[in-house]
Amino acid sequence: MRAFWTLVHRYAGLIIAGFLFVSGVTGAIISWDHELDDLLNPHLMEAKNAGTAQSSLALAQQIEARYPQVRVSFVPLHAEEGESLSFGIDARVDPATKKLFEPGFNQIFIDPVSGAELGKREWGAVWPITKETLVSFLYRLHYTLHIPEMWGIDRWGLWLMGAIAMIWTFDSFVGFSLTLPVRRRNAVRPSDDIADDRPVPVGKSWWQRWQPAWKVRWRGGSNKLNFDLHRAFSLWTWVLLFILAFTAFSLNLYNEIFYPVMKTVSQVTPSPFDTRAPADKHHPIEPRVAYADIVQRASSDAQQRKWVEPAGSIFYSQEFGIYGVSFFKAGDDHGAGGVGPAVLYYDGLDGRLLGKRQPWKGTAADIFVQAQFPLHSGRILGLPGRILISFMGIVVAMLSVTGVVIWWRKRVSRAATAQRRKLK
């Protein structure tokens, strides 16, 4: 049976190795996405005009007047001194073609004091890769591989990497089991104690036989070093590897598998996005309620709920016809433990309240669902967690390489053995 599971581990590892190498390297980098973006693009992130910031909603209206082919889909409501405001952009429908415009950008950066446009970019663009798009390129490469839309479906990359994560989750148990020592009958000898005639086991205990799997023979030659790095690092980091694998699956296949399964086994509070079917992307849902009205309603509703944080941002999903207003203090949009801020959701057609989301609130299943991204990104532990996840990205890449090297060397060895047998 061990031989069978060895084959399973070998070929499962070969299937996922290349994908995990890419995800590991990119994951190590994007743990610092905001810091890298700030470093690479100060011309977009920094606002040098001093004074009183203009209304973000007024700035959004100026953007739409300047670019009538777009809708501002995300409005940051806090203006921090010395920092620009980043507005999200969605394309409107071209009346001539009945298809969405292609404006060539989905983010625009504005000086909150002067209202001057500092720049714009396509977040997640595949090509060209510039310093403005590098971080977002790596971010999307991490979980979609930038696989393009086919047959009207743009989720192929999510599905593929979700399937890879499922194989990885399963294979993590297989790999762990293969490190365990083989069960065997210990040899015995007569007891030296004349008062006790029970046989005494000879040889090492089970734990003593497992200990070498946790160690690296740094001076044992390249073959032994490669094997030990693969086995020992897998053991020492196994819990973290499992968390990364499982959360990668849950995040990529949330709608397809994770959320439906969670609903059947536990009580999960659905969000408005879980209960609505998305509109065709070329037929977006036009809102009938203005941003300002939604912000006013949300602020009143939050006050009734005794939420102390102010409205920090508002977005509109034209695919679902839903507004979302997030509540957080300036610079704290990641929320406690990286789970994000509290949010109130409103219908874009009539402005009625659709639901809410509070960090670390709800049923046990709700909290488990919320914890998936904070666990995967390491933000659940703050800065130390991000450092740990960055390190784990390097470990994942290393395990992918060492696993392939182990397979290749054994393959070469088996081929050489078979050749020698033929010559005899």
C-alpha positions, 0 to 999 in steps of 0.5 A: 500500500505504501508503494501505491501512495508513493506513486500518488504523491509522486505524480500529484506533486509533478502535476502541481509543482510548476503551478505551486512554484509560480504561486510560491514566488508571487505569494512571497512578493505580494505579501508586500503589495501595498509597500511595493506599489508605494515604492514603485509608484510615488507619482501615483500614491503621493499628493503634494498639495497642502490644504483642505481636501475636496469632497470625494463624491464631487471628485468622482463626478468630475472624473465621470464628466471628464471620461463619459465612457466610465463609471466610478465604481469605488470612492474612497471617502477618507483623504489622508494628508500627503496621499492621493485618492484611488478611484475604481473605474468600470466601463459603461456601455457603448450605445453604438456597439451595445458592448462595454467601452474599453477605456484602457484603465480601471484605476485613477489617482487624484490629488484630493486638494487640487483635484488634479489627475495624477495618473491612471492604470489598468490594475491586473493588466497582462501587457504591457508590464510597467512599474505601474502595473507590475504589482497587480500583474503579479497579484493576478498571476498568483491566483489566475495565471492570467488565463484569458476569457474563453467561451464567454467565461473569465474564471478559467484561471480561478478554476484551474488554480482552485483545482490545483489547491484541492490536489495540494490539500489532499497530497499534503496528507499523503506526503505527511503519511509517507514520512512516518516510519514503517510499522514493524515487529521489534526483535526481542531478547530475554530480560536481565531481571530474574524477577521479570521474565517478559521479553525486552524489545530490541531496536529503536522506538517509533519516535526514534525511527521518525526523528531522521525525517525532521533533520537535514543532512547538510554534509551528506551530499547533494542527493541527500541534501535535496531529499532532506530539504524536501522532507524536513521542511515539509514536516516543520511547516506542514500546518502552514502548508495545509492552511495555505492549500486549503484557503487557496481552494476556498478562495478560488472555488468559493462560489463553486464548491466552498460556499455550497458545502458550507451551507449544507454542513453549517449555518452560513449567513449569505451576503447579497452577492450570494443570493443574486445572479450576476447580470451579463457584463455587457448589460450592467445594472444602472443604479437609480440612487446616487452615491451621496444618498447611499452614504447618508443612509448608511451613516444613519444606519451605522449610527443606529447600530452604534458603529463608531467608525465613519464611512470610509469608502463606497463601491457599486457593483454594476454586475449585481446592482449592489452598493457597499459602504465600508466603515473604518478609520483612515488607514485601517481598511484591512480591519482587525486581523485582516478580515476587513471592515464592517460593511452595509449593503444597499440595493442600487435600484431602490436604496433599501438595505440588503444586509451587513457584514461585521468582522469576526461576527456571526455564526461559527461558520460565518467567522470561519468563512471570513478567516479564509483570506486573513489566514491565506495572506497572514494578515490575521497575525499582522506584520509577523504573519505577513513575514511568515507568509512571505517566507512560506512562499519561498518554502513552497517554491523550494519544495516544488523544485526539490520534489521534481529533482527527486523524481528526476534523479530516481528516473535517471537511476531507474533508467541506468539500472534497466540499461545495466540489466540489458547489458548483462 
